[in-house]
Amino acid sequence: MAILTLQHFTALSEQNADLVAVAVAKPFDAALALPFSAETSARLVAEAKRVEFDGALGSSVAVSGGPDAPWVALIGAGSDSPAKAFRRVGCKVVKVARELKAKHAALVGTDGESARFATEGAILTSYQFLNHRTGAAAKPAEPSIFSIIASESAAAHLVLGRELAESVVFARDLANEHPGKCTPSWLGEKAEEIAARYGFEAVIKGDRELELEGFRLILAVGRGSHEPSRLIHLTYRGEGPIERRIALVGKGVTFDSGGYSLKPGDSIVGMHLDMGGAAAVLGTAEAIGRLRPKGIEVHFIVPSAENMVSGNAYRLNEVFTSYDGQTVEILNTDAEGRLILADALAYARTFEPDVIIDLATLTGACVVALGLETAGLFSNTDAFADELLAAADGADEALWRLPLAERLEEALKSDVADLKNVGPRWGGAISAALFLKRFVGTTKWAHIDLAGPAMAEREWEYINKGGTGFGVALLTEYLTRSEP
């Protein structure tokens, strides 16, 4: 979980930090009253002038603090920045503390929602996956304590920020766990732990149940592995009359070799992260368990399998029947995510949700189109798509809508089955979404292709290298906005 211990004080004098940082707006006013001694304030302002610090969002300047604290700093909050921008303020405080080897950092100059987002930024930036390090390398970098100096009225905002950030951290831990441990069975165990913590209903279907109930696309993908597949289903029902029923479906391929359509060697590295959609859905379950919104019912559904090569692996040109009775010809075993999602989407329909949202690290084509930091959104309903785009903006997670170009549907027709699992190379993210659309019927539906932002190749802002937990903040924002 989160490395930082979070503290809340209403006055700077109540705590004893190694680094005290003050959030200031752009343009920085050198005459601004700072909560330090006159001598410390003068040195800090002089250093700010020397380095031409202007208060730009995420900028900083620091000096040794003398009697006030070992170190003091100014952190740029930008010009008229929205509250969500303060994630970058909290992020910068942690990074400055690391540079200065400060174990306890305190932030002054935020309140209300800005204090919440600064808390999120600090916790997410402090995250490190150290589960398999030993010796000195297992020791987290500083700081270990983060204090927010804000009014008492900010307390609820700070709790919200902590709960959401720690839920994202939970998702990151799931994604970053190595594939020898993070198997479909292990994901099922983690889901059962969520259910036990928060009183959710839990149904975990193994290979026998999947066979008896007709989840043959999930079984096809997992057939080449000795690890059994799973269909994970958690259900949350908030207090009061249920006014909205939502199904969240996350792709849980815990390792993807590509099957007989084998990935190139370099492309197989990192494919334990091909369950970023599952991590987002289970991380959101963690967040909803903590926040407990009223009046909504949420189904968290994760189809999970390993896509491996063996004498029993599914073959090109095989035909399988989906959970809802459609036949699918396999023309690429590396287009496996849409297969397990198809069964799960058809299953989700049986609960008659008002909306279905699926999340998946589905196509490299979406990464080519939108880059590494933006997810693609497809939807069969304009108003629903707009709601998700608004939620993404509030969550500070980049989402861009792409078209469901119906002219590409023709390319999904099979000569021997109802449809095939791949279309042409061009427009690959669109044809994948069109394939999924076949399994949602008339239900309002959105597909989020997070192949880019679910896994980071480098550290940036409050995103760490590896699994990012992308989607947890977006889905939680949507679900809590949907609360009656």
C-alpha positions as CSV (number, residue, x, y, z in Angstrom):
1,M,0.0,0.0,0.0
2,A,1.0,3.7,0.2
3,I,4.4,4.3,1.6
4,L,3.6,7.7,3.0
5,T,2.0,8.2,6.4
6,L,-0.5,11.1,6.0
7,Q,-1.0,13.6,8.8
8,H,-3.3,16.6,9.0
9,F,-2.6,19.7,11.1
10,T,-4.4,23.1,11.3
11,A,-1.2,25.0,12.2
12,L,2.4,24.7,11.1
13,S,3.6,24.9,14.7
14,E,1.8,21.6,15.5
15,Q,4.3,19.4,13.6
16,N,8.1,19.1,13.2
17,A,8.9,18.5,9.5
18,D,12.3,18.3,7.8
19,L,10.9,20.1,4.9
20,V,8.2,22.8,5.0
21,A,6.9,23.7,1.5
22,V,4.5,26.5,0.7
23,A,2.3,26.4,-2.4
24,V,2.3,29.8,-4.2
25,A,0.5,31.0,-7.3
26,K,1.9,32.4,-10.5
27,P,3.2,35.1,-10.8
28,F,5.1,34.7,-7.5
29,D,4.7,37.8,-5.4
30,A,8.0,38.5,-3.5
31,A,6.1,40.5,-1.0
32,L,3.9,37.5,-0.1
33,A,3.8,36.8,3.7
34,L,5.5,33.5,4.3
35,P,5.1,31.4,7.5
36,F,8.8,31.6,8.4
37,S,11.0,33.9,10.3
38,A,12.0,37.2,8.6
39,E,15.5,35.9,8.0
40,T,14.4,32.6,6.5
41,S,11.8,34.3,4.3
42,A,14.3,36.8,3.0
43,R,16.8,34.1,2.0
44,L,14.0,32.1,0.3
45,V,12.8,35.1,-1.6
46,A,16.3,36.0,-2.6
47,E,16.9,32.5,-3.9
48,A,13.6,32.6,-5.8
49,K,14.7,35.8,-7.5
50,R,18.1,34.3,-8.3
51,V,16.7,31.2,-10.1
52,E,13.8,33.3,-11.6
53,F,11.2,31.2,-9.8
54,D,7.8,32.5,-11.0
55,G,5.3,30.0,-9.4
56,A,4.7,28.0,-12.6
57,L,2.8,24.7,-11.8
58,G,5.3,22.1,-10.5
59,S,8.3,24.4,-10.2
60,S,10.2,24.8,-6.9
61,V,12.9,26.5,-5.0
62,A,14.4,25.5,-1.7
63,V,16.9,26.8,0.9
64,S,18.1,25.5,4.3
65,G,15.7,26.8,6.8
66,G,17.6,27.6,9.9
67,P,15.4,27.8,13.0
68,D,12.2,27.2,11.1
69,A,13.0,23.8,9.6
70,P,16.0,22.0,8.2
71,W,14.6,23.0,4.7
72,V,12.0,25.3,3.4
73,A,10.7,25.5,-0.1
74,L,8.2,27.3,-2.5
75,I,6.2,25.1,-4.8
76,G,4.6,26.6,-7.9
77,A,0.8,26.2,-8.1
78,G,0.4,27.9,-11.4
79,S,-2.0,30.7,-12.5
80,D,-5.7,30.1,-11.7
81,S,-5.1,26.4,-11.6
82,P,-8.0,24.1,-10.9
83,A,-8.0,22.1,-7.7
84,K,-7.0,18.9,-9.6
85,A,-3.7,20.6,-10.6
86,F,-2.6,20.4,-7.0
87,R,-1.8,16.7,-7.6
88,R,1.3,18.1,-9.2
89,V,2.0,20.3,-6.2
90,G,1.9,17.3,-3.8
91,C,4.0,15.4,-6.4
92,K,6.7,18.1,-6.4
93,V,6.9,18.3,-2.6
94,V,7.7,14.5,-2.5
95,K,10.3,14.9,-5.2
96,V,12.0,17.8,-3.5
97,A,11.9,15.9,-0.2
98,R,13.6,12.9,-1.9
99,E,16.3,15.2,-3.3
100,L,16.9,16.7,0.1
101,K,16.6,13.3,1.9
102,A,13.9,14.7,4.1
103,K,11.9,12.1,5.9
104,H,9.0,14.3,6.9
105,A,7.6,16.9,4.4
106,A,4.8,19.4,5.2
107,L,2.8,21.4,2.8
108,V,1.2,24.8,3.5
109,G,-1.1,26.8,1.2
110,T,-3.8,24.3,0.2
111,D,-7.3,23.8,1.5
112,G,-10.5,22.1,0.6
113,E,-10.3,20.2,-2.7
114,S,-6.8,21.4,-3.4
115,A,-5.6,19.8,-0.2
116,R,-7.3,16.5,-1.4
117,F,-5.5,16.5,-4.7
118,A,-2.2,17.5,-3.2
119,T,-2.6,14.4,-0.9
120,E,-3.3,12.2,-3.9
121,G,-0.2,13.5,-5.7
122,A,2.0,13.0,-2.7
123,I,0.8,9.4,-2.1
124,L,1.0,8.4,-5.8
125,T,4.4,9.9,-6.2
126,S,5.8,8.1,-3.2
127,Y,4.7,4.7,-4.5
128,Q,7.4,2.2,-5.2
129,F,7.0,-1.5,-5.9
130,L,9.6,-3.1,-3.6
131,N,8.0,-6.4,-2.9
132,H,10.9,-8.4,-4.3
133,R,13.9,-6.2,-3.4
134,T,16.3,-7.2,-0.7
135,G,18.8,-5.4,1.5
136,A,19.2,-1.7,1.1
137,A,17.3,-1.7,-2.2
138,A,14.2,-2.7,-0.3
139,K,14.2,0.6,1.7
140,P,11.8,3.2,0.3
141,A,13.1,6.6,-0.7
142,E,12.2,9.5,1.5
143,P,9.9,11.0,2.6
144,S,7.9,8.6,4.9
145,I,5.6,11.2,6.4
146,F,3.5,13.8,4.6
147,S,1.7,16.5,6.5
148,I,-1.0,18.8,5.1
149,I,-1.4,22.1,7.0
150,A,-5.0,23.0,6.3
151,S,-8.2,24.1,8.0
152,E,-10.3,21.6,9.9
153,S,-12.9,21.8,7.1
154,A,-10.4,20.1,4.8
155,A,-10.4,16.9,6.8
156,A,-13.1,15.1,4.7
157,H,-11.3,16.1,1.5
158,L,-8.0,14.7,2.8
159,V,-9.7,11.4,3.7
160,L,-11.2,11.2,0.2
161,G,-7.8,11.9,-1.4
162,R,-6.1,9.2,0.7
163,E,-8.7,6.6,0.0
164,L,-8.6,7.1,-3.7
165,A,-4.8,7.3,-3.9
166,E,-4.4,4.1,-1.8
167,S,-6.9,2.4,-4.1
168,V,-4.8,3.3,-7.1
169,V,-1.8,2.0,-5.3
170,F,-3.7,-1.3,-4.7
171,A,-4.2,-1.5,-8.5
172,R,-0.6,-0.8,-9.2
173,D,0.5,-3.5,-6.8
174,L,-1.8,-6.0,-8.6
175,A,-0.3,-5.0,-12.0
176,N,3.3,-4.9,-11.0
177,E,3.3,-8.4,-9.3
178,H,5.3,-10.8,-11.3
179,P,3.4,-13.4,-13.5
180,G,4.6,-16.4,-11.6
181,K,2.6,-15.0,-8.6
182,C,-0.1,-13.0,-10.4
183,T,-2.1,-15.7,-12.0
184,P,-5.9,-15.9,-12.6
185,S,-6.3,-17.9,-9.4
186,W,-4.3,-15.2,-7.4
187,L,-6.4,-12.4,-8.9
188,G,-9.5,-14.4,-7.7
189,E,-8.0,-14.6,-4.2
190,K,-7.3,-10.8,-4.1
191,A,-10.9,-10.2,-5.2
192,E,-12.2,-12.5,-2.4
193,E,-10.1,-10.4,0.0
194,I,-11.9,-7.2,-1.2
195,A,-15.2,-8.9,-0.7
196,A,-14.3,-10.0,2.8
197,R,-13.1,-6.5,3.7
198,Y,-16.2,-4.6,2.5
199,G,-19.0,-7.1,2.5
200,F,-19.3,-7.5,-1.2
201,E,-20.9,-10.6,-2.8
202,A,-18.2,-12.7,-4.5
203,V,-18.5,-15.4,-7.2
204,I,-15.3,-16.9,-8.6
205,K,-15.9,-19.3,-11.5
206,G,-13.2,-21.9,-12.2
207,D,-12.6,-24.1,-15.3
208,R,-15.4,-26.5,-14.4
209,E,-18.0,-23.8,-14.0
210,L,-16.8,-22.0,-17.1
211,E,-17.2,-25.2,-19.1
212,L,-20.7,-26.0,-17.7
213,E,-22.0,-22.5,-18.2
214,G,-20.6,-21.9,-21.7
215,F,-17.7,-19.5,-21.3
216,R,-15.8,-21.1,-24.1
217,L,-14.0,-18.1,-25.3
218,I,-12.4,-17.6,-21.9
219,L,-11.5,-21.3,-21.8
220,A,-10.0,-21.2,-25.3
221,V,-7.6,-18.4,-24.4
222,G,-6.5,-20.2,-21.2
223,R,-6.3,-23.6,-22.7
224,G,-2.6,-23.6,-23.4
225,S,-1.7,-22.8,-19.8
226,H,-1.5,-25.1,-16.8
227,E,-2.9,-22.2,-14.8
228,P,-6.7,-22.5,-14.6
229,S,-8.8,-19.6,-15.9
230,R,-11.2,-17.6,-13.8
231,L,-14.3,-15.4,-14.1
232,I,-14.3,-13.1,-11.1
233,H,-17.5,-11.3,-10.1
234,L,-17.9,-9.0,-7.2
235,T,-21.2,-7.2,-6.4
236,Y,-21.6,-4.0,-4.4
237,R,-25.0,-2.6,-3.4
238,G,-25.0,0.8,-1.8
239,E,-27.4,1.8,1.0
240,G,-30.9,3.0,0.0
241,P,-33.0,2.2,-3.1
242,I,-30.9,1.2,-6.0
243,E,-31.3,3.8,-8.7
244,R,-28.5,2.8,-11.0
245,R,-26.9,-0.5,-11.9
246,I,-23.4,-0.4,-13.5
247,A,-21.2,-3.3,-14.8
248,L,-17.5,-2.8,-15.0
249,V,-15.5,-5.4,-17.0
250,G,-11.7,-5.6,-16.9
251,K,-9.5,-7.7,-19.1
252,G,-7.4,-9.9,-16.9
253,V,-4.7,-11.6,-19.1
254,T,-2.1,-12.2,-16.5
255,F,0.5,-13.1,-19.0
256,D,0.3,-12.8,-22.8
257,S,2.8,-14.7,-25.0
258,G,0.6,-14.1,-28.0
259,G,-0.1,-17.9,-28.2
260,Y,0.7,-19.4,-31.6
261,S,0.6,-15.9,-33.1
262,L,3.7,-15.5,-30.9
263,K,4.8,-12.0,-30.0
264,P,8.4,-11.0,-30.9
265,G,10.8,-11.5,-28.0
266,D,11.1,-7.9,-26.9
267,S,7.3,-7.5,-27.1
268,I,6.7,-10.3,-24.6
269,V,8.6,-8.5,-21.9
270,G,6.1,-6.6,-19.7
271,M,3.2,-8.7,-20.8
272,H,2.3,-9.5,-17.1
273,L,0.8,-6.0,-17.4
274,D,-1.8,-7.1,-19.8
275,M,-4.2,-7.2,-17.0
276,G,-4.3,-3.4,-16.5
277,G,-8.0,-3.5,-17.1
278,A,-8.5,-6.0,-14.4
279,A,-6.3,-4.0,-12.0
280,A,-8.4,-0.9,-12.7
281,V,-11.7,-2.7,-12.0
282,L,-10.4,-4.3,-8.8
283,G,-8.8,-1.1,-7.7
284,T,-12.1,0.6,-8.2
285,A,-13.8,-2.1,-6.2
286,E,-11.3,-1.2,-3.4
287,A,-12.2,2.5,-3.7
288,I,-16.0,1.8,-3.7
289,G,-15.6,-0.4,-0.7
290,R,-13.9,2.4,1.1
291,L,-16.2,5.2,0.0
292,R,-19.5,3.3,-0.1
293,P,-21.6,5.5,-2.3
294,K,-25.4,5.2,-1.9
295,G,-28.0,4.2,-4.3
296,I,-25.9,2.3,-6.9
297,E,-25.3,-1.3,-7.6
298,V,-21.9,-2.1,-9.2
299,H,-20.9,-5.4,-10.7
300,F,-17.1,-5.8,-11.0
301,I,-16.4,-8.5,-13.5
302,V,-12.9,-9.8,-14.5
303,P,-12.4,-12.6,-17.0
304,S,-8.8,-13.9,-16.4
305,A,-6.6,-16.3,-18.3
306,E,-3.0,-16.8,-19.3
307,N,-2.3,-16.9,-23.1
308,M,0.4,-19.4,-23.5
309,V,1.9,-21.8,-26.1
310,S,1.6,-25.5,-25.6
311,G,0.3,-28.6,-27.4
312,N,-3.1,-27.8,-26.0
313,A,-3.1,-24.1,-26.9
314,Y,-6.0,-22.8,-29.1
315,R,-5.2,-22.8,-32.8
316,L,-5.7,-20.6,-35.7
317,N,-8.9,-21.3,-37.6
318,E,-10.6,-23.0,-34.6
319,V,-14.2,-21.9,-34.1
320,F,-15.6,-21.4,-30.6
321,T,-19.1,-20.5,-29.3
322,S,-19.4,-17.5,-27.0
323,Y,-21.4,-17.3,-23.8
324,D,-24.3,-15.7,-25.7
325,G,-24.2,-18.2,-28.6
326,Q,-22.2,-16.4,-31.3
327,T,-19.5,-18.3,-33.1
328,V,-16.0,-16.9,-33.5
329,E,-13.3,-18.0,-35.8
330,I,-9.7,-17.5,-34.5
331,L,-7.4,-15.8,-37.0
332,N,-5.0,-14.4,-34.5
333,T,-4.3,-15.9,-31.1
334,D,-2.7,-12.6,-30.0
335,A,-6.2,-11.0,-30.3
336,E,-7.1,-12.8,-27.1
337,G,-8.3,-9.9,-24.9
338,R,-11.4,-9.3,-27.0
339,L,-12.3,-13.0,-26.7
340,I,-12.4,-13.1,-22.9
341,L,-14.1,-9.8,-22.8
342,A,-16.8,-11.0,-25.2
343,D,-17.8,-13.7,-22.8
344,A,-17.7,-11.4,-19.9
345,L,-19.7,-8.6,-21.6
346,A,-22.4,-11.1,-22.6
347,Y,-22.5,-12.3,-19.0
348,A,-22.7,-8.8,-17.7
349,R,-25.8,-8.2,-19.8
350,T,-27.7,-10.9,-17.8
351,F,-27.8,-8.6,-14.8
352,E,-29.6,-5.9,-16.9
353,P,-27.2,-3.0,-16.0
354,D,-28.0,0.5,-17.1
355,V,-24.5,0.8,-18.5
356,I,-21.5,-1.4,-19.1
357,I,-17.9,-0.1,-19.1
358,D,-15.1,-2.4,-20.2
359,L,-11.4,-1.5,-19.8
360,A,-8.6,-3.4,-21.5
361,T,-5.0,-3.1,-22.6
362,L,-6.4,-4.2,-26.0
363,T,-4.5,-2.9,-29.0
364,G,-1.2,-1.5,-30.0
365,A,-3.1,0.4,-32.7
366,C,-4.6,2.6,-30.0
367,V,-1.2,3.5,-28.7
368,V,-0.1,4.4,-32.2
369,A,-3.1,6.7,-32.5
370,L,-3.1,8.3,-29.1
371,G,0.3,7.8,-27.6
372,L,1.4,6.4,-24.2
373,E,-0.6,8.7,-21.9
374,T,-4.1,8.8,-23.4
375,A,-6.7,6.1,-23.5
376,G,-9.2,5.6,-26.3
377,L,-12.9,5.7,-25.6
378,F,-15.5,4.0,-27.8
379,S,-19.2,4.1,-27.0
380,N,-22.6,3.4,-28.6
381,T,-24.2,6.3,-26.7
382,D,-23.1,10.0,-27.1
383,A,-24.5,11.2,-23.8
384,F,-22.8,8.3,-21.9
385,A,-19.5,9.0,-23.7
386,D,-19.8,12.7,-22.6
387,E,-20.3,11.6,-19.0
388,L,-17.1,9.5,-19.1
389,L,-15.1,12.3,-20.7
390,A,-16.2,14.6,-17.9
391,A,-15.3,12.0,-15.3
392,A,-11.9,11.6,-16.9
393,D,-11.3,15.3,-16.9
394,G,-12.2,15.5,-13.2
395,A,-9.9,12.5,-12.4
396,D,-7.0,14.0,-14.4
397,E,-6.8,10.9,-16.6
398,A,-6.5,11.5,-20.3
399,L,-9.3,10.0,-22.4
400,W,-10.1,10.7,-26.1
401,R,-13.2,9.5,-28.0
402,L,-12.6,7.5,-31.2
403,P,-15.3,6.5,-33.7
404,L,-17.1,3.2,-34.0
405,A,-16.8,3.3,-37.8
406,E,-19.5,0.9,-38.9
407,R,-17.9,0.4,-42.4
408,L,-15.2,-1.7,-40.7
409,E,-17.8,-4.2,-39.4
410,E,-17.8,-6.0,-42.8
411,A,-14.1,-6.9,-42.3
412,L,-15.1,-8.9,-39.1
413,K,-17.3,-11.4,-41.1
414,S,-16.0,-14.9,-41.2
415,D,-16.4,-17.5,-44.0
416,V,-17.1,-20.2,-41.5
417,A,-18.5,-18.6,-38.4
418,D,-20.6,-15.6,-37.3
419,L,-17.4,-13.4,-37.0
420,K,-13.7,-13.6,-36.8
421,N,-11.6,-12.2,-34.0
422,V,-9.5,-9.7,-36.1
423,G,-10.1,-7.2,-38.9
424,P,-7.5,-5.6,-41.1
425,R,-4.4,-4.0,-39.7
426,W,-5.6,-0.5,-40.4
427,G,-8.1,0.9,-37.8
428,G,-7.2,-2.0,-35.5
429,A,-8.4,-0.3,-32.3
430,I,-11.8,0.5,-34.0
431,S,-12.3,-3.1,-35.3
432,A,-11.5,-4.5,-31.9
433,A,-14.2,-2.2,-30.4
434,L,-16.6,-3.2,-33.1
435,F,-16.0,-6.8,-32.2
436,L,-16.8,-6.1,-28.5
437,K,-19.9,-4.2,-29.5
438,R,-21.4,-7.4,-30.9
439,F,-21.7,-8.7,-27.3
440,V,-23.4,-5.9,-25.5
441,G,-26.7,-5.9,-27.4
442,T,-28.7,-2.7,-26.8
443,T,-27.2,-1.9,-23.4
444,K,-25.4,1.5,-23.1
445,W,-21.8,0.6,-23.3
446,A,-18.3,2.1,-23.4
447,H,-15.0,0.5,-24.2
448,I,-11.8,2.1,-22.8
449,D,-8.6,0.9,-24.6
450,L,-5.9,1.8,-22.1
451,A,-3.0,0.0,-23.7
452,G,-0.9,3.1,-23.6
453,P,-1.5,4.7,-20.1
454,A,-1.9,1.4,-18.1
455,M,1.8,0.8,-18.3
456,A,4.5,3.4,-18.1
457,E,7.9,3.0,-19.7
458,R,9.3,5.9,-17.6
459,E,8.5,7.9,-14.5
460,W,6.6,11.2,-15.1
461,E,4.8,13.4,-12.7
462,Y,3.0,11.2,-10.2
463,I,3.1,8.1,-12.5
464,N,5.8,5.5,-11.8
465,K,7.4,3.1,-14.2
466,G,5.4,-0.1,-14.6
467,G,1.7,-0.6,-13.8
468,T,0.0,2.8,-13.3
469,G,-3.4,2.0,-11.9
470,F,-4.9,4.1,-14.8
471,G,-8.7,4.0,-14.7
472,V,-9.3,3.7,-11.0
473,A,-9.6,7.5,-10.5
474,L,-11.7,7.8,-13.7
475,L,-14.2,5.0,-12.7
476,T,-14.4,6.2,-9.1
477,E,-15.1,9.7,-10.3
478,Y,-17.8,8.4,-12.6
479,L,-19.4,6.2,-10.0
480,T,-19.5,8.8,-7.3
481,R,-20.8,11.4,-9.7
482,S,-23.5,8.9,-10.6
483,E,-24.5,8.6,-6.9
484,P,-28.1,9.7,-6.5
